[in-house]
Amino acid sequence: MLPKHLTTVLSRLKPAVNGRHSQSFGRRLHQVQFDDQYYWLKFQYLGLSHVHEQSFHNELNVYQRLLAQQPNITAPFQILSLNQTAQKKLGYLEPIENDGIIDSMLCVEHLSPLFQQNPHTLERDQVRHVLLQSIEVLEQLHDLGFVHGDLKPTHFRQYQSQAVLIDFEQSFHINDLMTLSNQQDDSQSHTATPHYMAPELFHGQAKSFSSDVYALGIIWLEWLNQQRFQQKSYLDWAKWHCQSLEIELPMRFKDFETVLGLMLTKNKAQRCTNFYQIKQRLNNNVY
């Protein structure tokens, strides 16, 4: 992993790579290289956005809890403490009017995306293996009681021949849902990405294991079609997920439509969240 001396880390920082919008809320994401390995470094300036500060703290907490319970779910990471010297170093890199920065920096090893290969270039058993890897790591997360809350293709990575997850800013343990609901009212559903939001989230319902399964279904649908769905607005996404979404795959993957139908059922109560059943459907689609 990274050198222990933060001054060495900070001396290699280049300009942040996240968008201006998130930077305006105090978030910074940098990429740094040591030897042949790249790492992502994330931190949050204080005093600019309470919501973003809270999300960053939440991500650190979830990473630590998962490390203690089942470390092979996440990409390799470190949480680095920022002492006064390190904070001054960051100030020299980027002057900003604030109260300082959060005293921790998240370092995550940069790994290859799980869904990076075109499925049409793979054998069918290889395609099925990728799908199974993604469902199995999500199953492990759910078995520990955690909802990811913001699944996207880029959040699935490959590490030592298995799938791992990253980016837990919106994640929570199911036992914490009541506390989150009291703190955030109905705003929790709006912190997901509309592109992958389950229909019930557009109606103000809370994220759940079921909404995670729906998001993964959309990820599979896009990957197997090699098509990124596009809409112009939040309302357009709501109409698409709640009314217009149709499951259609290329002829080569037509038999996967059945399992996607289970995962992408618009009615939450009828949506399949039984991972054994989903995996059985996938295993039956072997020629």
Rosetta silent file (secondary structure, phi, psi, omega in degrees, C-alpha in Angstrom):
SEQUENCE: MLPKHLTTVLSRLKPAVNGRHSQSFGRRLHQVQFDDQYYWLKFQYLGLSHVHEQSFHNELNVYQRLLAQQPNITAPFQILSLNQTAQKKLGYLEPIENDGIIDSMLCVEHLSPLFQQNPHTLERDQVRHVLLQSIEVLEQLHDLGFVHGDLKPTHFRQYQSQAVLIDFEQSFHINDLMTLSNQQDDSQSHTATPHYMAPELFHGQAKSFSSDVYALGIIWLEWLNQQRFQQKSYLDWAKWHCQSLEIELPMRFKDFETVLGLMLTKNKAQRCTNFYQIKQRLNNNVY
SCORE:     score description
SCORE:     0.000 S_00000001
   1 L     0.000 -165.421 -175.710    0.000    0.000    0.000 S_00000001
   2 L   -68.270  155.799  173.514    0.945    3.652    0.245 S_00000001
   3 L   -59.235  150.250 -177.682    3.998    4.928    2.117 S_00000001
   4 L   -73.206  -24.344 -176.491    3.274    5.732    5.754 S_00000001
   5 L   -83.428  113.812 -176.621    4.697    9.236    5.479 S_00000001
   6 H   -64.768  -28.295  179.576    1.934   11.541    4.314 S_00000001
   7 H   -61.525  -34.367  176.812    4.378   14.180    3.134 S_00000001
   8 H   -67.034  -42.528  178.548    5.495   11.709    0.465 S_00000001
   9 H   -61.383  -49.918 -174.023    1.871   11.094   -0.551 S_00000001
  10 H   -68.541  -28.138  179.452    0.998   14.769   -0.700 S_00000001
  11 H   -67.825  -17.354 -177.959    4.094   15.683   -2.667 S_00000001
  12 L  -104.146    3.370 -179.302    2.802   13.534   -5.523 S_00000001
  13 L   -69.335  134.749  171.928   -0.741   14.864   -5.653 S_00000001
  14 L  -106.223  174.162 -178.867   -1.884   16.280   -8.957 S_00000001
  15 L   -53.594  148.719 -179.942   -5.031   18.395   -9.442 S_00000001
  16 L   -59.270  146.572 -176.469   -8.290   16.780   -8.347 S_00000001
  17 L  -104.433   -7.984  177.663  -10.040   14.704  -10.996 S_00000001
  18 L   -76.411  162.781 -173.960  -13.615   14.943   -9.723 S_00000001
  19 L   -68.416  161.871 -178.527  -15.997   17.400  -11.351 S_00000001
  20 H   -62.612  -32.705 -178.536  -16.346   21.053  -10.457 S_00000001
  21 H   -61.937  -50.804  179.848  -19.808   20.491   -9.047 S_00000001
  22 H   -68.366  -32.700  177.263  -18.635   18.067   -6.352 S_00000001
  23 H   -64.283  -31.369 -179.952  -15.527   20.190   -5.754 S_00000001
  24 L   -65.132  -19.745  177.288  -17.788   23.154   -4.991 S_00000001
  25 L   -96.968    8.773  175.045  -19.060   21.145   -2.005 S_00000001
  26 L    94.523    0.580 -179.475  -15.536   20.555   -0.740 S_00000001
  27 E   -83.329  137.973  175.499  -14.943   17.045   -2.104 S_00000001
  28 E  -131.573  134.581  177.110  -11.566   16.216   -3.612 S_00000001
  29 E  -129.606  119.438 -178.068  -10.557   13.059   -5.444 S_00000001
  30 E  -119.776  154.039  172.046   -6.949   12.608   -6.518 S_00000001
  31 E  -115.347  135.747 -178.607   -5.064    9.839   -8.238 S_00000001
  32 E  -137.016  148.625 -177.975   -1.501    9.059   -7.207 S_00000001
  33 E  -118.586  134.939  170.694    1.012    6.441   -8.338 S_00000001
  34 E  -130.600  126.068 -172.672    3.599    4.551   -6.321 S_00000001
  35 L    56.316 -124.523 -178.923    5.762    2.036   -8.138 S_00000001
  36 L  -103.348    9.915 -174.846    3.403    0.416  -10.665 S_00000001
  37 E  -111.850  136.726  175.680    0.223    0.830   -8.636 S_00000001
  38 E   -99.239  150.374  178.708   -2.324    3.643   -8.788 S_00000001
  39 E  -135.708  152.004  171.760   -4.441    4.757   -5.827 S_00000001
  40 E  -101.769  131.985  176.724   -7.439    7.007   -5.325 S_00000001
  41 E  -116.011  125.942 -176.988   -7.205    9.560   -2.521 S_00000001
  42 E  -126.098  135.251  171.987  -10.408   11.164   -1.280 S_00000001
  43 E  -149.287  169.953 -173.934  -10.939   13.844    1.361 S_00000001
  44 E  -132.216  123.479  173.158  -13.515   16.455    2.289 S_00000001
  45 E   -70.742  142.697  177.840  -13.023   20.118    3.166 S_00000001
  46 L   -83.513  156.501  170.907  -14.969   21.273    6.192 S_00000001
  47 L    83.855    5.075 -178.347  -17.441   24.121    6.272 S_00000001
  48 L  -111.737  -32.982 -179.757  -18.762   23.832    2.722 S_00000001
  49 L  -157.378  111.332  178.727  -21.383   21.079    2.816 S_00000001
  50 H   -61.924  -39.296 -178.618  -22.720   19.278    5.871 S_00000001
  51 H   -62.248  -44.760 -179.362  -24.278   16.597    3.649 S_00000001
  52 H   -69.390  -36.020  175.278  -20.970   15.830    1.915 S_00000001
  53 H   -62.217  -44.292  179.974  -19.097   15.815    5.219 S_00000001
  54 H   -63.380  -41.762  179.379  -21.638   13.367    6.610 S_00000001
  55 H   -64.049  -40.432  179.549  -21.380   11.130    3.533 S_00000001
  56 H   -65.470  -45.958  176.642  -17.595   11.060    3.759 S_00000001
  57 H   -58.737  -40.821 -179.888  -17.662   10.165    7.452 S_00000001
  58 H   -62.431  -42.730 -179.600  -20.231    7.476    6.673 S_00000001
  59 H   -62.567  -43.774  177.637  -18.004    5.948    3.991 S_00000001
  60 H   -58.460  -43.315 -178.717  -15.042    5.775    6.355 S_00000001
  61 H   -63.838  -44.498 -178.985  -17.231    4.112    8.958 S_00000001
  62 H   -66.168  -42.746  176.704  -18.642    1.514    6.534 S_00000001
  63 H   -55.855  -45.269 -178.169  -15.185    0.645    5.190 S_00000001
  64 H   -66.371  -40.737  179.355  -13.963    0.055    8.736 S_00000001
  65 H   -66.459  -39.995  178.641  -16.989   -2.045    9.693 S_00000001
  66 H   -68.702  -37.571  177.421  -16.678   -4.200    6.588 S_00000001
  67 H   -59.417  -39.822 -178.443  -12.952   -4.653    7.160 S_00000001
  68 H   -72.235  -27.379 -174.275  -13.687   -5.995   10.636 S_00000001
  69 H  -100.521  -45.926 -178.042  -16.398   -8.374    9.436 S_00000001
  70 L  -156.834   85.258 -170.956  -15.486   -9.518    5.909 S_00000001
  71 H   -64.597  -18.225 -176.649  -12.520   -7.713    4.338 S_00000001
  72 H   -81.046    4.533  176.380  -12.768   -9.423    0.938 S_00000001
  73 H   -79.911  -33.422 -173.455  -15.905   -7.434    0.052 S_00000001
  74 E  -104.239  159.323  168.919  -14.041   -4.140   -0.500 S_00000001
  75 L   -65.222  150.779  177.114  -11.098   -3.058   -2.583 S_00000001
  76 L   -55.865  135.916 -175.754   -7.894   -2.770   -0.508 S_00000001
  77 E  -147.654  164.276  170.068   -7.935    0.546    1.318 S_00000001
  78 E  -138.539  148.144  170.951   -6.323    2.626    4.042 S_00000001
  79 E  -109.893  113.308 -173.242   -7.640    5.482    6.124 S_00000001
  80 E   -98.125  132.907  177.847   -4.802    7.941    6.585 S_00000001
  81 E   -83.125  135.193 -179.255   -4.690   10.404    9.460 S_00000001
  82 L  -103.239  109.176  177.261   -3.875   13.971    8.512 S_00000001
  83 L   -81.524 -178.372 -174.767   -1.729   15.732   11.076 S_00000001
  84 H   -62.992  -38.615  179.583   -1.219   19.512   11.199 S_00000001
  85 H   -63.205  -43.166 -179.858    1.790   19.378    8.874 S_00000001
  86 H   -64.802  -39.060  179.154   -0.160   17.378    6.296 S_00000001
  87 H   -65.087  -38.635  176.463   -3.076   19.801    6.448 S_00000001
  88 H   -64.054  -38.688  178.840   -0.736   22.717    5.851 S_00000001
  89 H   -60.069  -43.896  177.534    0.709   20.845    2.882 S_00000001
  90 H   -63.735  -36.333  177.698   -2.776   20.515    1.397 S_00000001
  91 H   -62.790  -37.414  177.542   -3.315   24.216    2.025 S_00000001
  92 H   -66.838  -35.003 -178.722   -0.210   25.005   -0.002 S_00000001
  93 H   -69.751  -37.832 -173.645   -1.484   22.830   -2.831 S_00000001
  94 L  -150.826   90.538  178.632   -4.901   24.448   -2.979 S_00000001
  95 L   -59.591  134.810  179.960   -5.746   27.548   -0.969 S_00000001
  96 L  -153.900  141.575  179.662   -9.392   27.511    0.064 S_00000001
  97 L   -83.170  108.641  178.575  -11.446   29.431    2.594 S_00000001
  98 L  -161.553 -172.114 -179.221  -12.692   26.889    5.124 S_00000001
  99 L   -93.088   10.164 -174.771  -12.226   25.626    8.642 S_00000001
 100 L   119.899 -154.530  173.774   -9.534   23.129    7.646 S_00000001
 101 E  -134.738  161.110  174.093  -10.156   19.648    6.342 S_00000001
 102 L   -56.978  141.468 -170.120  -11.460   16.450    7.844 S_00000001
 103 L   -79.339   18.509  177.901   -8.570   14.839    9.656 S_00000001
 104 E  -137.132  151.755  176.498   -8.682   11.668    7.540 S_00000001
 105 E  -128.906  132.617  179.637   -8.032   10.753    3.938 S_00000001
 106 E   -92.178  126.893  178.367   -9.398    7.635    2.267 S_00000001
 107 E  -117.425  119.961 -178.955   -6.947    5.751    0.069 S_00000001
 108 E  -123.249  132.160  179.667   -8.362    3.002   -2.172 S_00000001
 109 E   -65.119  133.805  178.995   -6.307    0.866   -4.518 S_00000001
 110 L   -77.644  122.000 -177.333   -7.203    1.456   -8.154 S_00000001
 111 L  -123.917  160.217  179.187   -8.493   -1.809   -9.637 S_00000001
 112 L   -68.565  141.462  177.173   -9.819   -2.859  -13.024 S_00000001
 113 E   -65.275  142.370  179.155  -13.595   -2.553  -13.498 S_00000001
 114 L   -66.200  -36.342 -174.609  -15.469   -5.857  -13.384 S_00000001
 115 L   -99.705   31.455 -174.222  -17.630   -4.914  -16.368 S_00000001
 116 L   -77.563  -27.562 -176.379  -14.834   -3.515  -18.542 S_00000001
 117 L   -86.377  145.580  174.923  -14.867   -6.216  -21.262 S_00000001
 118 L   -69.941  121.393 -177.000  -17.389   -6.330  -24.066 S_00000001
 119 H   -62.046  -22.138  179.796  -19.518   -9.446  -23.365 S_00000001
 120 H   -72.890  -12.667  176.235  -19.737  -10.143  -27.095 S_00000001
 121 H   -95.925   -0.291 -176.533  -16.000  -10.894  -27.078 S_00000001
 122 L  -107.377  155.907  170.251  -16.363  -13.415  -24.245 S_00000001
 123 L   -69.599  158.149 -177.476  -17.490  -17.018  -24.135 S_00000001
 124 H   -60.582  -38.670 -179.790  -20.923  -17.557  -22.605 S_00000001
 125 H   -68.621  -27.078  175.483  -19.486  -19.149  -19.478 S_00000001
 126 H   -71.378  -39.787  176.572  -17.229  -16.111  -19.045 S_00000001
 127 H   -61.997  -48.050  179.504  -20.228  -13.774  -19.315 S_00000001
 128 H   -60.895  -36.514 -179.907  -22.112  -15.847  -16.771 S_00000001
 129 H   -64.053  -41.639  177.851  -19.051  -15.819  -14.494 S_00000001
 130 H   -62.424  -44.965  179.271  -18.960  -12.002  -14.480 S_00000001
 131 H   -61.901  -43.221  179.703  -22.671  -11.851  -13.643 S_00000001
 132 H   -64.932  -39.632  178.785  -22.247  -14.412  -10.869 S_00000001
 133 H   -59.971  -42.905 -177.997  -19.267  -12.545   -9.425 S_00000001
 134 H   -68.469  -39.950 -179.694  -21.285   -9.338   -9.183 S_00000001
 135 H   -71.155  -32.083 -177.999  -24.297  -11.003   -7.574 S_00000001
 136 H   -71.842  -38.630  179.448  -22.124  -12.925   -5.112 S_00000001
 137 H   -70.877  -34.191  175.686  -20.291   -9.876   -3.767 S_00000001
 138 H   -67.537  -38.264  176.739  -23.625   -8.070   -3.387 S_00000001
 139 H   -60.882  -41.883  177.715  -24.998  -11.127   -1.594 S_00000001
 140 H   -61.306  -41.578  179.120  -22.052  -11.017    0.829 S_00000001
 141 H   -62.809  -46.177 -179.380  -22.734   -7.351    1.536 S_00000001
 142 H   -66.631  -35.781  178.787  -26.415   -8.010    2.166 S_00000001
 143 H   -61.071  -28.168  177.286  -25.658  -11.019    4.356 S_00000001
 144 L   -84.568   -2.715  177.321  -23.802   -8.631    6.674 S_00000001
 145 L    92.852    9.869 -176.927  -26.889   -6.418    6.773 S_00000001
 146 E  -101.190  137.101  169.128  -25.566   -3.591    4.582 S_00000001
 147 E   -99.437  131.053  179.847  -27.375   -1.875    1.722 S_00000001
 148 L   -70.208  -50.376  171.815  -24.952   -0.305   -0.778 S_00000001
 149 L    88.632   -9.485  179.906  -27.406    2.390   -1.800 S_00000001
 150 L  -159.021   53.861 -178.019  -25.691    3.704   -4.939 S_00000001
 151 L   -70.896  135.200  174.428  -24.617    0.830   -7.177 S_00000001
 152 L  -141.120  163.378  178.138  -23.095    1.709  -10.552 S_00000001
 153 H   -55.986  -38.019 -176.321  -20.934   -0.320  -12.987 S_00000001
 154 H   -71.283  -11.972 -179.711  -17.808    1.514  -11.795 S_00000001
 155 H   -86.714   -4.733  173.477  -18.420    0.424   -8.203 S_00000001
 156 E  -101.978  123.119 -176.980  -17.720   -3.219   -9.098 S_00000001
 157 E  -127.767  166.413  179.635  -13.996   -3.953   -9.337 S_00000001
 158 E  -109.449  130.758  177.172  -11.740   -6.983   -9.771 S_00000001
 159 E  -144.534  118.157  179.863   -9.235   -8.024   -7.132 S_00000001
 160 L    50.885   51.935  174.074   -7.400  -11.349   -7.103 S_00000001
 161 L    66.267   19.948  175.284   -9.903  -12.990   -9.475 S_00000001
 162 E  -139.122  163.011  179.550  -12.969  -11.928   -7.521 S_00000001
 163 E   -85.664  141.408  173.768  -15.370   -9.017   -7.480 S_00000001
 164 E  -133.483  166.924 -178.299  -15.152   -6.334   -4.806 S_00000001
 165 E  -115.641  153.155  174.604  -17.108   -3.147   -4.154 S_00000001
 166 L  -134.263  172.762  173.772  -16.081    0.475   -3.681 S_00000001
 167 L    62.829   88.485 -176.846  -17.753    3.806   -2.821 S_00000001
 168 L  -112.933   28.524 -178.060  -19.865    3.379    0.308 S_00000001
 169 L   -60.877  -35.731 -176.952  -20.921    6.999    0.882 S_00000001
 170 L  -100.815    7.530 -176.412  -24.617    6.118    0.683 S_00000001
 171 L   -78.825  155.518  177.661  -24.331    2.690    2.339 S_00000001
 172 E  -158.443  156.417  173.719  -25.955    1.811    5.645 S_00000001
 173 E   -83.906  142.452 -175.059  -26.689   -1.152    7.872 S_00000001
 174 H   -59.513  -28.818  178.035  -30.308   -2.199    7.819 S_00000001
 175 H   -71.251  -17.038  179.653  -30.484   -1.780   11.606 S_00000001
 176 H   -92.197   -0.084 -173.223  -29.563    1.883   11.151 S_00000001
 177 H   -61.341  -39.380 -179.228  -32.410    2.579    8.734 S_00000001
 178 H   -64.036  -40.675  178.348  -34.740    3.999   11.400 S_00000001
 179 H   -63.994  -43.662  179.217  -32.045    6.420   12.565 S_00000001
 180 H   -62.369  -40.416 -178.835  -31.335    7.484    8.997 S_00000001
 181 H   -64.287  -39.065 -179.795  -35.042    7.990    8.330 S_00000001
 182 H   -68.184  -32.546 -177.309  -35.404   10.211   11.390 S_00000001
 183 H   -80.942  -36.495 -168.909  -32.380   12.280   10.361 S_00000001
 184 H  -112.785   -1.374 -176.845  -33.057   12.588    6.640 S_00000001
 185 L    54.105 -127.189 -177.277  -36.841   12.237    6.313 S_00000001
 186 L   -99.140   13.335 -176.524  -37.567   11.244    2.694 S_00000001
 187 H   -77.998  -15.279 -175.330  -34.343   12.698    1.260 S_00000001
 188 H   -59.708  -40.589 -177.450  -32.453    9.416    1.445 S_00000001
 189 H   -63.781  -25.057 -175.634  -33.965    8.080   -1.772 S_00000001
 190 H   -85.655   -0.749  176.962  -32.756   11.155   -3.674 S_00000001
 191 H   -89.497   -2.114  174.582  -29.087   10.498   -2.899 S_00000001
 192 L   -82.225  171.753  177.818  -29.026    7.597   -5.332 S_00000001
 193 L   -90.989  118.963 -176.315  -28.185    7.979   -9.021 S_00000001
 194 H   -50.983  -32.904  179.183  -31.443    8.273  -11.051 S_00000001
 195 H   -52.463  -34.716 -173.720  -29.874    6.152  -13.784 S_00000001
 196 H  -121.315   18.420 -176.176  -30.008    3.103  -11.478 S_00000001
 197 L   -81.712  134.185  174.739  -32.861    3.999   -9.097 S_00000001
 198 L   -68.442  151.545 -176.920  -35.616    1.494   -8.430 S_00000001
 199 H   -52.670  -39.943 -176.063  -39.167    2.748   -9.148 S_00000001
 200 H   -65.789  -23.678  179.827  -40.137    2.924   -5.467 S_00000001
 201 H   -68.842  -30.053  177.201  -37.302    5.367   -4.750 S_00000001
 202 H   -70.948  -13.203  178.208  -38.938    7.907   -7.051 S_00000001
 203 H  -104.189   15.022  173.455  -41.967    7.671   -4.749 S_00000001
 204 L    85.651    5.258  177.891  -39.957    8.499   -1.641 S_00000001
 205 L   -74.785  158.597 -178.124  -39.517    4.993   -0.282 S_00000001
 206 L   -75.429  153.200  172.272  -36.267    4.094    1.473 S_00000001
 207 L   -63.017  155.451 -174.456  -33.410    2.249   -0.178 S_00000001
 208 L  -157.595  177.262  172.459  -33.333   -1.449    0.539 S_00000001
 209 H   -56.297  -39.068 -177.720  -31.838   -4.788   -0.425 S_00000001
 210 H   -65.313  -39.820  179.217  -34.455   -4.835   -3.174 S_00000001
 211 H   -69.572  -29.660  172.966  -33.396   -1.483   -4.649 S_00000001
 212 H   -63.378  -44.421 -179.730  -29.791   -2.749   -4.738 S_00000001
 213 H   -62.826  -40.875  177.921  -30.926   -5.797   -6.733 S_00000001
 214 H   -61.193  -45.732  179.603  -32.813   -3.532   -9.136 S_00000001
 215 H   -59.126  -41.967  178.797  -29.730   -1.351   -9.660 S_00000001
 216 H   -64.942  -35.938  176.744  -27.643   -4.430  -10.431 S_00000001
 217 H   -60.876  -41.564  177.388  -30.283   -5.534  -12.931 S_00000001
 218 H   -64.778  -39.730  177.926  -29.948   -2.230  -14.795 S_00000001
 219 H   -60.265  -45.563  178.213  -26.156   -2.639  -14.756 S_00000001
 220 H   -62.327  -44.383 -177.895  -26.494   -6.107  -16.301 S_00000001
 221 H   -60.097  -42.575  178.377  -29.009   -4.874  -18.884 S_00000001
 222 H   -67.753  -43.489 -176.012  -26.657   -2.118  -20.032 S_00000001
 223 H   -65.813  -44.624 -178.377  -23.588   -4.353  -20.064 S_00000001
 224 H   -68.529  -29.229  175.916  -25.209   -7.170  -22.045 S_00000001
 225 H   -87.757  -13.333 -172.304  -26.587   -4.648  -24.540 S_00000001
 226 L    50.877   48.194 -178.645  -23.391   -2.579  -24.554 S_00000001
 227 L  -141.838  126.449  175.519  -25.644    0.449  -24.357 S_00000001
 228 L   -93.886  117.534 -177.669  -25.706    3.220  -21.787 S_00000001
 229 L   -68.284  146.104 -176.709  -29.262    4.400  -21.315 S_00000001
 230 L  -130.614  137.948  171.146  -29.839    8.142  -21.536 S_00000001
 231 L  -139.535  159.912 -173.723  -32.555   10.462  -20.244 S_00000001
 232 L   -88.724  -25.305 -173.104  -32.672   14.268  -20.097 S_00000001
 233 L  -150.119  170.028  176.393  -33.974   14.869  -16.589 S_00000001
 234 H   -59.135  -42.182  179.813  -34.837   13.345  -13.226 S_00000001
 235 H   -63.840  -38.931  177.967  -38.502   13.260  -14.277 S_00000001
 236 H   -63.783  -39.209  177.021  -37.584   11.439  -17.497 S_00000001
 237 H   -64.454  -40.884  179.832  -35.694    8.831  -15.471 S_00000001
 238 H   -60.417  -45.940  179.475  -38.699    8.429  -13.178 S_00000001
 239 H   -64.198  -38.427 -177.964  -41.025    7.815  -16.132 S_00000001
 240 H   -66.384  -49.818 -178.884  -38.551    5.396  -17.713 S_00000001
 241 H   -67.392  -40.377 -172.938  -38.043    3.267  -14.588 S_00000001
 242 H   -84.510  -22.876 -173.509  -41.678    3.362  -13.457 S_00000001
 243 H  -131.094  -44.025 -164.253  -43.405    3.015  -16.838 S_00000001
 244 H   -98.451  -16.501 -174.318  -41.296    2.607  -19.958 S_00000001
 245 L   -57.160  127.570  175.253  -38.459    0.219  -19.135 S_00000001
 246 L  -124.179  139.420 -178.691  -38.458   -2.837  -21.380 S_00000001
 247 L   -95.928  109.203  179.900  -36.109   -5.786  -21.019 S_00000001
 248 L  -141.313  127.476 -177.784  -34.676   -6.699  -24.384 S_00000001
 249 L  -121.770  158.360  173.996  -31.322   -8.377  -25.024 S_00000001
 250 L   -56.996  154.757 -175.767  -29.359   -9.398  -28.134 S_00000001
 251 H   -52.576  -36.478 -177.420  -30.270  -12.840  -29.460 S_00000001
 252 H   -63.036  -29.442 -176.860  -27.083  -14.339  -27.996 S_00000001
 253 H  -113.491   18.182 -174.111  -28.161  -13.361  -24.473 S_00000001
 254 H   -56.382  -35.067 -175.861  -31.930  -13.692  -24.934 S_00000001
 255 H   -71.883  -12.227  175.895  -32.232  -16.371  -22.264 S_00000001
 256 H   -79.662   -7.877 -179.213  -30.927  -13.930  -19.610 S_00000001
 257 H   -63.186  -31.112 -179.091  -34.122  -11.899  -19.994 S_00000001
 258 H   -63.461  -48.324 -179.015  -35.909  -14.197  -17.542 S_00000001
 259 H   -67.934  -35.380  176.697  -33.525  -13.512  -14.655 S_00000001
 260 H   -65.937  -33.833  176.633  -33.506   -9.799  -15.470 S_00000001
 261 H   -61.845  -35.095  177.486  -37.297   -9.876  -15.339 S_00000001
 262 H   -68.734  -39.134 -175.585  -37.069  -11.127  -11.756 S_00000001
 263 H   -80.508  -25.778 -172.981  -34.595   -8.406  -10.769 S_00000001
 264 L  -109.866   20.699  174.388  -36.279   -5.516  -12.590 S_00000001
 265 L   -59.724  130.310 -175.932  -39.871   -6.042  -11.547 S_00000001
 266 L   -66.896  -36.227  178.842  -41.359   -2.582  -11.053 S_00000001
 267 L   -79.832  115.048 -176.922  -43.388   -3.652   -8.010 S_00000001
 268 H   -55.618  -39.922 -177.162  -40.972   -3.937   -5.102 S_00000001
 269 H   -64.117  -24.606 -178.342  -43.118   -6.552   -3.361 S_00000001
 270 H  -100.040   -6.483 -177.697  -42.852   -8.841   -6.394 S_00000001
 271 L   -72.845  139.673 -179.352  -39.148   -8.263   -7.121 S_00000001
 272 L   -79.189  124.719  173.239  -36.857  -11.206   -6.485 S_00000001
 273 L  -120.024   13.396  178.548  -34.264  -10.652   -3.740 S_00000001
 274 L   -86.654  103.348 -175.300  -33.495  -14.346   -3.301 S_00000001
 275 H   -63.946  -33.994  177.981  -29.876  -14.624   -4.398 S_00000001
 276 H   -60.784  -44.055  179.832  -30.056  -18.420   -4.544 S_00000001
 277 H   -65.240  -41.679  178.938  -32.934  -18.206   -7.020 S_00000001
 278 H   -62.899  -45.034 -179.439  -31.119  -15.601   -9.137 S_00000001
 279 H   -67.090  -35.206  176.683  -27.939  -17.692   -9.236 S_00000001
 280 H   -62.783  -41.690  177.215  -29.923  -20.814  -10.092 S_00000001
 281 H   -61.237  -42.184  178.564  -31.443  -18.996  -13.066 S_00000001
 282 H   -65.329  -43.182 -178.970  -27.982  -17.946  -14.207 S_00000001
 283 H   -66.532  -25.153  178.381  -26.587  -21.450  -13.769 S_00000001
 284 H   -77.838  -16.356 -179.529  -29.436  -22.854  -15.835 S_00000001
 285 L   -92.392   53.912  179.717  -28.451  -20.577  -18.734 S_00000001
 286 L  -121.046  125.492  179.629  -25.405  -22.628  -19.701 S_00000001
 287 L  -102.890    0.000    0.000  -25.093  -24.170  -23.112 S_00000001
